[in-house]
Amino acid sequence: MAERVKLNKVSLREQKQKLAMYQRFLPALEARKEQFLMELGVVRKGIKEKEAAMEALLNEMKSWFQLYNDVKNELAYFVSVTEVVSSIRNVAGLKVPQFHKVVFDDPPYSLFATPYGFDEIIRATRRAISLREEIKLLKESERVLYQGFLKTSQRINLYEQRLIPEGKEAIRKIVVYLQDQQAAAVGVAKVAKRLSEAVSFAGA
């Protein structure tokens, strides 16, 4: 519900200040919305690319199924995750996570004591785990950016559809009222002047 507007000069000044503030903020909000859209496009493209890379890698790894089965007990030691390294970047005031790398335990092993291709299996498995973690963070980035986009869009709609139109209408009402009051005051002054003149003429 719109607030009740006081029909006076103080209220007129306040309404003009509010309207000027809304109109000043609106372009900044629209620029923020565009930045979120642009960032969302980049992140969503990244998700598609990494998911495609993961699918291709997993298809490649299917051909190594028997070898994986033979080394699964030893493999666990070489693909254990020590840390997922990430950071936070600022996007128009939002804290958006950014993936850097996955750090794995890296115990030594002998090429002669492990099956042929063991080092390739370690490499591919680590790559798959890294892709999984990167996709996870990209999707979290998408969620954060989309929430920012939605909130900014809602605020823009609030300004465009409610606050600015209500401000303009309040100003119009106050101006009309003050003009009517001024016209009425002028009319009363004219009547008073004529009455005063008539009284003066009658007493002459």
N, C-alpha and C positions, 0 to 999 in steps of 0.2 A: 504494500500500500504506500502510495506517495505521501510524503510528509505535508502537513498543512502549511501553506506558504503565507507568511505575513505580508500584507500589502502596504509596504512603506519603503522609504529610500534606503534604509539600512539593509533590509532584506534584499532589495534590488542589487545592492553592491555585493552582498554575500553570494547571491545566485550567479552573478556575472563572474565572480572569482572561481566558483565551483565549475562553471561551464568552461572557463578558460583552462582550468587544470585538467578536466576530462579531455578536452581537445588537444592539450599538450601531451598527455600521456598516451593517447590513442596511437599515434604513429610509432612510438617506441614499442608498444605492445604488438603492433602489426609486424614490425621488424623482428621482434623476438619470435613470433609465430613462424615467420618465414625461415628464420635460422633453425628452429626445431624441425621444420619440414625438410630442409636441406640435409641436416644431420641424420634424420630418420632415413632419408634416401640412401645416404652413404652406409649407414649401419645395416640396413636391410640388404643392400647389395653385398656387403661383406658376409652376412649370414648365408646368403645363397651360394657365394663362392666357396666358403669354408665347408658348407654341407655337401657341395658337389665334390670337393677335394676329399672329404671323409668317405663319401660313397665310393669314389674311385679307389681309394686306399684299401677299404674293406673288401672290395671285389678282388683286388690284387692279393690280399692276404688270405682269401679263401683257398687259393691254390696251395697254400702252405699248411693246410689244416693238419696233415699227418705229422709234419715237423713240429708244429706248435704243440701237438699232443705229446710228442716225445720230450719236449724241453719245458713243459709248463711249470714244473716244480722249480727248476733253476731260474726260469724267466722272471718269476715274481720278485726276486731280489734286485733285478736290474731295471724294473719299471716302477719301483716304489717311488711315489711322489714325495719329495721333501718340502716343496713350496710352489705355490702358484703366484708368480710375481705380477702384480698389477699396480695401477695408480689411479688417481682420480683427476679428471680434467673438468674444467669449468666451462659449461656451455650455457651462456645467457643466464647465469645464476644457478644452474643445476649441477649437481655433482654426478658426473657420468663416469662409470668405471671403464678402464682401458687395459686390455690384456697386453702383457709383455712376453712372458715365457713361463714354462714349467721347469722346475729344477728337480732332477731325479737323483736318487741314490746312485752312486757310480762305483760299485765295488770292482776290483780287478778280476779278470778271468783269463784263462789260457785258451788261445785259439786251437791248441792241439788237444785240449781236454774237453772241448765242446763240439757238437755236431757242425758240419759244414753249413754255412749260412746263418749261424747263430747271431753274429753281429748284425746281419741284415734284419733279422727278426726283432732284435732289440730296437734298432733304428725305426722300423716301421711301427712297432707297438708304441714307442715313445711319441712318434709323430701322431698316431691316432689319439693318444691320451691328450696331447697338446691341442689338437684340433677340437676335441671334446670340450676342454676347458675354455678355449677361445670362443667357441660357439656359445657356451653357457654365459660368458661375460658379455658377448655381443647381444644376446637376447635380454640380459639385464639392462644393458644400455638402451636397447629399444624400448623396454618397459618404462624406464625413467624418462626418456625423451618424449614418449607418447603421452605420459601423464602430464608433463610440462606443456605439451602442445594442447591437450584438452583443456587444462586449466586456463591457459592464455586465451584460447578460443572462447571459453565461457566468459572471461573478463571482457574481451572485445565485444561480445554480444551484449553484455550488460551495459557497457558504455554506449554502444551504437543504438540499441533497441530500447533502452530504458533511461539511463542517467542523462545522456545528452538531450534526447527529445523532451524529457521532463523538465530539464533545466531551461530549455528554450521556451517551453510553454509557460513555466513559472515567470520568467522574465517578461514574456508577452502580457500575462495577466497583470503583473505589477505595473508595467508601463501604461497599459490601458486604464487601470484604476487611477494611477497618479494623474494621467492626462484628464480623466473625467473629473477628478477632484479639483484640478487646476482650473478647468473650464467652469466648474460650478462656483469656485471661489471668485473667478472673474465676473460671472453673472451676478453673484450676490453683491459684489463691490459696485457694479454698475447700477443695480437696483437701489443700493444704499445711497449712492451718489445722487441719483434722480430724486429720491425721497428728501435728501438733505437740501437739494436745490429747490424742491417744491415748498418745503417748510420755510426756507429763507425768502422765497418769493412771496409767500402768503404773509409773512411777518413784515414785509416792506411797507 
